[in-house]
Amino acid sequence: MGQEEVSAPVEGDGYAVASLDGLGEGYGFRKIRKQLGVTAFGANAIVLPPNYETGHHAHERQEELYFVHSGQIEIEFGDGSKHTLGPGGMAWVAPQTFRGIRNFGPEAATYVVIGAADGYVGRDGIAPEDQDPEVSKRGQPIPEGTRPDA
């Protein structure tokens, strides 16, 4: 028997889970960082209405990663280049590079923006003592009878 799907933020011992719908309604920002208690980087989801554009902006120190969850956006950079991204599309943007987003599509577009400064930590993963470290790296099939749909 499976658990009910999470919507509103739920906190546990060292974790938090939620869905985009549980973080807000309608168009605009969904504050992922604040709602889930993230402290190492910024994280927001933006639900952009059809035929709508954001203003252009840059940052002093923070680089950003954009990930399109649904719909389609056009991202324009300071050099005038434009790129269309659909679901699964990604863009990295350096801090000082101006960027702006447009949704020319007939439906809302939802994208997630992750921002941070001061670099990559590196490979520091640790497996539990009772687990083969290869399982952490590569995964393994879920045994029959233990799946939520079983």
N, C-alpha and C positions, 0 to 999 in steps of 0.2 A: 504494500500500500504506500503511495507516494505522498509527499508533503504538498500543501497548497502553495501555489506559485506566489512569490514575494511581490508586493507592490510598494507599500509605504516602507520607509527605512526601518530595518530591524538591526539592532546592535547585539553583538555577542562578545565573548572574551577574546579581544584582539581582532575583531572583524566587524564589518557592517555590510548589509546587502539591501538592495532596493531595485525598483524598475524605473525607467524614465517617466512612465505615467504616474508613478507614486511620488515623484518629485515636483509635480505641478501640472497645471492644465493650460490649454490654449497655447498661443504663440509666445515667443520670448525665451528668456534664460531659465534653465533648470540648474540650480546651484549644487552640483555633485559634490564638490570639495566640502562645503559647509555641512550639507545634509548627511554625508557619510563619515565626516571627521578626518578627511585626508589632510595631512600636514606637510608632506614633502613636495607637493606640486599642486598647481591649480587645475581644476577640472570643471568644465561646464558643458551642458548640452544646450543647443540653441534650436528652437523650432521656428523656422523662417516661413512666413506665409507665402503663397504663390505671388509672383510678380512683385517681389519686395527685395530691397537691397540694404545691406548694412553700410555704415560709414567706413571709410578707410582708416586704418590705424597701424601703428608700429609700437615697439616697446624699447625701453632703455636697456634691459638685461635679459628679458624672458624670451626664449624661443618657444614656438608652438607647434603642435602636431594636430592637424585637423583630420577627423575620420567621419565619413558620411555614413550614417546609419540607414536613412531612407530618403527617397526623393532624389533630386539632382540639384547641384549647385554649380555656379561658375565662380571660380576664385580668380581675382585680378591682382597682379603684383605691381610693385612700384615702377618696374620697367615697362609696363603696359601690356605684358603678356597675360593671356587669359587661358584658363584650363577648366574643362567641364569634368566634374566628378560625380559618379552615381554611387549606389550602395556598395560599400566596401572600398570606395576611393579614399585616398589619403594624400595629404600635403604637409611637408615640413616647411616652416618659415623661420628664417633668422630674425633675431630681435629687431634690427634696424630696418628690415624690409617692410614697406607699406603693403597692406593687403586689404581687400574688400570682397564681400560675398554677395552674389545675386542668385535669386531663385526665379528663373524664367518659366519654370514648370507649372502645370495645372494643379499640382497638389503641394502641400506643405513639405518642406525638406527639413530633416533633423540631422544635425551633425554634432559631434563631440569635439571639444577643444581641450587639449592637455598642454599646460605651460609650466616651464620651470627654468631655473638658471643653475649654474655651478656644476654641471656635468654628470656623467654616467658613473655609476657605482662600480660596475663590473660584475663578473660572475661570482655571486656569493651565496648561491642556493645551498640549503642544508636539508637532507632527507631525515625523517624520523629514524631512530636507531633500529626499529623493528621492520624497516622497509628497505628493499633492495634499491640502492641509489639509481639504478637504471630505470626503475618505474617512474621516478620523479622526472627523468629526462625524456622518456619515450612514451609513457603511459602503458596501459594494459587493458584487455577486454574486461567488461563488467560481467561477473559470474551470473549464470542463469539463476533466477529466483531472488536476486537482490536488486533488480531494477525497479524503479518506482511504478512502471506500468505492468509489472508482473502480478 
